[in-house]
Amino acid sequence: MNSETQKSHAMRRRPRQVRSQERVNQILDVAEALFISEGYTATTTNAIATTAKVSIGSLYQFFPDKAAILKALAERYNVKLREILIETNSETVDVGVYAEEIIDVVYDFFITNLGYYAIFISLQGVMPKLQEIDELADAQLIQDLAVTLGKYYSHLEIDARDRISFVLVKTIGNLVWIALGQTEGLRDQLIDETKRLIVNYLRSYAAE
Protein backbone atom coordinates (compact mmCIF):
# COMPACT_ATOMS: atom_id res chain seq x y z
CA MET A 1 0.00 0.00 0.00
CA ASN A 2 1.46 3.37 -0.95
CA SER A 3 1.49 6.44 1.25
CA GLU A 4 -1.36 8.02 -0.72
CA THR A 5 -3.80 5.31 0.35
CA GLN A 6 -2.90 5.79 4.03
CA LYS A 7 -3.82 9.48 4.31
CA SER A 8 -7.22 10.76 5.39
CA HIS A 9 -7.69 12.85 2.21
CA ALA A 10 -10.26 15.20 3.71
CA MET A 11 -11.21 18.42 1.94
CA ARG A 12 -8.97 21.25 3.10
CA ARG A 13 -11.97 23.52 3.60
CA ARG A 14 -15.65 23.48 2.73
CA PRO A 15 -17.00 26.18 0.41
CA ARG A 16 -19.24 28.69 2.19
CA GLN A 17 -20.10 31.04 -0.66
CA VAL A 18 -22.02 30.27 -3.83
CA ARG A 19 -19.05 31.21 -5.98
CA SER A 20 -16.75 28.89 -4.05
CA GLN A 21 -19.26 26.04 -4.28
CA GLU A 22 -19.50 26.57 -8.03
CA ARG A 23 -15.72 26.36 -8.28
CA VAL A 24 -15.65 23.13 -6.28
CA ASN A 25 -18.42 21.65 -8.44
CA GLN A 26 -16.47 22.60 -11.56
CA ILE A 27 -13.35 20.89 -10.21
CA LEU A 28 -15.33 17.76 -9.35
CA ASP A 29 -17.10 17.67 -12.72
CA VAL A 30 -13.80 17.97 -14.59
CA ALA A 31 -12.07 15.44 -12.35
CA GLU A 32 -14.90 12.97 -12.93
CA ALA A 33 -14.59 13.33 -16.71
CA LEU A 34 -10.80 12.95 -16.62
CA PHE A 35 -10.92 9.97 -14.27
CA ILE A 36 -13.29 8.29 -16.74
CA SER A 37 -11.37 9.15 -19.92
CA GLU A 38 -7.78 9.00 -18.69
CA GLY A 39 -8.02 6.86 -15.56
CA TYR A 40 -7.47 7.90 -11.97
CA THR A 41 -3.75 7.07 -11.92
CA ALA A 42 -2.92 8.96 -15.12
CA THR A 43 -4.86 12.09 -14.15
CA THR A 44 -2.93 14.82 -12.34
CA THR A 45 -4.14 17.71 -10.23
CA ASN A 46 -2.48 20.05 -12.74
CA ALA A 47 -4.56 18.55 -15.54
CA ILE A 48 -7.72 18.91 -13.46
CA ALA A 49 -6.96 22.55 -12.65
CA THR A 50 -6.09 23.41 -16.25
CA THR A 51 -9.20 21.76 -17.70
CA ALA A 52 -11.41 23.31 -15.01
CA LYS A 53 -9.86 26.71 -15.78
CA VAL A 54 -8.83 27.34 -12.19
CA SER A 55 -5.35 27.93 -10.81
CA ILE A 56 -3.62 25.03 -9.11
CA GLY A 57 -3.50 27.20 -5.99
CA SER A 58 -7.28 27.58 -6.10
CA LEU A 59 -7.68 23.82 -6.40
CA TYR A 60 -5.38 23.25 -3.42
CA GLN A 61 -7.44 25.70 -1.35
CA PHE A 62 -10.11 23.01 -1.26
CA PHE A 63 -8.34 19.74 -2.02
CA PRO A 64 -4.91 18.84 -0.61
CA ASP A 65 -4.41 16.09 -3.20
CA LYS A 66 -6.05 14.02 -5.93
CA ALA A 67 -7.34 11.44 -3.46
CA ALA A 68 -9.30 14.17 -1.66
CA ILE A 69 -11.01 14.99 -4.96
CA LEU A 70 -11.89 11.33 -5.44
CA LYS A 71 -13.25 11.15 -1.88
CA ALA A 72 -15.44 14.21 -2.50
CA LEU A 73 -16.71 12.65 -5.73
CA ALA A 74 -17.64 9.45 -3.90
CA GLU A 75 -19.50 11.42 -1.24
CA ARG A 76 -21.33 13.44 -3.91
CA TYR A 77 -22.45 10.26 -5.68
CA ASN A 78 -23.72 8.75 -2.42
CA VAL A 79 -25.63 11.87 -1.40
CA LYS A 80 -27.26 12.02 -4.83
CA LEU A 81 -28.31 8.36 -4.69
CA ARG A 82 -29.77 8.76 -1.21
CA GLU A 83 -31.79 11.80 -2.32
CA ILE A 84 -33.21 9.86 -5.26
CA LEU A 85 -34.12 6.90 -3.07
CA ILE A 86 -35.84 9.15 -0.53
CA GLU A 87 -37.92 10.62 -3.36
CA THR A 88 -38.92 7.16 -4.60
CA ASN A 89 -42.63 6.58 -4.21
CA SER A 90 -43.21 4.43 -1.13
CA GLU A 91 -46.99 4.86 -1.19
CA THR A 92 -47.58 1.63 -3.09
CA VAL A 93 -49.54 -0.94 -1.14
CA ASP A 94 -47.43 -3.90 -2.26
CA VAL A 95 -43.95 -4.24 -0.76
CA GLY A 96 -42.80 -6.24 -3.79
CA VAL A 97 -43.64 -3.40 -6.15
CA TYR A 98 -41.77 -1.01 -3.87
CA ALA A 99 -38.73 -3.32 -3.93
CA GLU A 100 -38.77 -3.38 -7.73
CA GLU A 101 -38.88 0.43 -7.74
CA ILE A 102 -35.80 0.55 -5.51
CA ILE A 103 -33.89 -1.83 -7.77
CA ASP A 104 -34.84 0.21 -10.84
CA VAL A 105 -33.70 3.41 -9.12
CA VAL A 106 -30.31 1.94 -8.17
CA TYR A 107 -29.82 0.46 -11.63
CA ASP A 108 -30.81 3.69 -13.39
CA PHE A 109 -28.49 5.65 -11.10
CA PHE A 110 -25.50 3.52 -12.05
CA ILE A 111 -26.39 3.68 -15.76
CA THR A 112 -26.93 7.44 -15.68
CA ASN A 113 -23.82 8.10 -13.60
CA LEU A 114 -21.37 5.99 -15.57
CA GLY A 115 -18.45 7.61 -13.79
CA TYR A 116 -19.42 5.90 -10.55
CA TYR A 117 -18.84 2.47 -12.00
CA ALA A 118 -16.01 3.40 -14.40
CA ILE A 119 -13.98 5.13 -11.70
CA PHE A 120 -14.57 2.99 -8.65
CA ILE A 121 -14.48 -0.48 -10.21
CA SER A 122 -10.79 0.13 -10.96
CA LEU A 123 -10.07 1.27 -7.40
CA GLN A 124 -11.85 -1.43 -5.42
CA GLY A 125 -9.49 -2.82 -2.82
CA VAL A 126 -6.87 -0.17 -3.60
CA MET A 127 -8.15 2.77 -1.57
CA PRO A 128 -9.57 1.69 1.81
CA LYS A 129 -10.98 5.19 2.37
CA LEU A 130 -13.48 4.62 -0.43
CA GLN A 131 -14.66 1.44 1.26
CA GLU A 132 -15.19 3.41 4.46
CA ILE A 133 -17.24 6.03 2.60
CA ASP A 134 -19.41 3.33 1.02
CA GLU A 135 -19.95 1.62 4.37
CA LEU A 136 -21.13 4.89 5.92
CA ALA A 137 -23.43 5.54 2.96
CA ASP A 138 -24.87 2.02 3.21
CA ALA A 139 -25.49 2.49 6.93
CA GLN A 140 -27.55 5.60 6.20
CA LEU A 141 -29.52 3.84 3.45
CA ILE A 142 -30.20 0.91 5.80
CA GLN A 143 -31.54 3.31 8.42
CA ASP A 144 -33.74 5.10 5.87
CA LEU A 145 -35.12 1.85 4.49
CA ALA A 146 -35.85 0.39 7.93
CA VAL A 147 -38.10 3.37 8.63
CA THR A 148 -39.95 2.98 5.31
CA LEU A 149 -40.42 -0.74 5.84
CA GLY A 150 -42.36 0.06 9.00
CA LYS A 151 -45.33 0.71 6.72
CA TYR A 152 -45.26 -2.84 5.41
CA TYR A 153 -44.00 -4.67 8.50
CA SER A 154 -45.59 -2.96 11.47
CA HIS A 155 -45.79 -6.39 13.13
CA LEU A 156 -41.98 -6.67 13.18
CA GLU A 157 -39.69 -5.17 15.78
CA ILE A 158 -37.30 -2.45 14.62
CA ASP A 159 -34.28 -4.75 14.94
CA ALA A 160 -35.91 -7.20 12.53
CA ARG A 161 -36.61 -4.40 10.05
CA ASP A 162 -32.98 -3.30 10.44
CA ARG A 163 -31.80 -6.79 9.48
CA ILE A 164 -34.12 -6.90 6.47
CA SER A 165 -32.91 -3.48 5.37
CA PHE A 166 -29.29 -4.59 5.73
CA VAL A 167 -29.94 -7.58 3.47
CA LEU A 168 -31.74 -5.39 0.92
CA VAL A 169 -29.07 -2.68 0.70
CA LYS A 170 -26.15 -5.10 0.53
CA THR A 171 -27.81 -7.56 -1.85
CA ILE A 172 -29.24 -5.01 -4.26
CA GLY A 173 -26.07 -2.93 -4.29
CA ASN A 174 -23.77 -5.87 -4.94
CA LEU A 175 -25.94 -7.66 -7.50
CA VAL A 176 -26.59 -4.49 -9.51
CA TRP A 177 -22.87 -3.68 -9.34
CA ILE A 178 -22.00 -7.15 -10.67
CA ALA A 179 -24.67 -6.92 -13.38
CA LEU A 180 -23.13 -3.72 -14.73
CA GLY A 181 -20.01 -5.64 -15.72
CA GLN A 182 -21.95 -8.03 -17.97
CA THR A 183 -23.18 -7.74 -21.55
CA GLU A 184 -26.37 -5.73 -21.98
CA GLY A 185 -28.64 -8.75 -22.49
CA LEU A 186 -27.29 -10.64 -19.50
CA ARG A 187 -27.26 -7.46 -17.43
CA ASP A 188 -31.01 -6.99 -17.93
CA GLN A 189 -31.63 -10.63 -17.08
CA LEU A 190 -29.62 -10.33 -13.87
CA ILE A 191 -31.63 -7.26 -12.85
CA ASP A 192 -34.83 -9.29 -13.36
CA GLU A 193 -33.37 -12.13 -11.27
CA THR A 194 -32.46 -9.64 -8.55
CA LYS A 195 -36.05 -8.45 -8.48
CA ARG A 196 -37.33 -12.00 -8.23
CA LEU A 197 -34.96 -12.75 -5.38
CA ILE A 198 -35.74 -9.60 -3.38
CA VAL A 199 -39.50 -9.64 -3.95
CA ASN A 200 -39.83 -13.24 -2.76
CA TYR A 201 -37.61 -12.50 0.22
CA LEU A 202 -39.75 -9.54 1.27
CA ARG A 203 -43.05 -11.28 0.73
CA SER A 204 -41.93 -14.17 2.92
CA TYR A 205 -41.91 -11.72 5.85
CA ALA A 206 -45.23 -10.15 4.89
CA ALA A 207 -46.83 -13.60 5.12
CA GLU A 208 -45.81 -14.06 8.75
Secondary structure, 3 states (H helix, E strand, C coil): CCHHHHCCCCCCCCCCCHHHHHHHHHHHHHHHHHHHHHCCCCCCHHHHHHHHCCCHHHHHHHCCCHHHHHHHHHHHHHHHHHHHHHHCCCCCCCHHHHHHHHHHHHHHHHHHCHHHHHHHCCCCCCCHHHHHHHHHHHHHHHHHHHHHHCCCCCCCCHHHHHHHHHHHHHHHHHHHHHHHCCCHHHHHHHHHHHHHHHHHHHHHHHCC
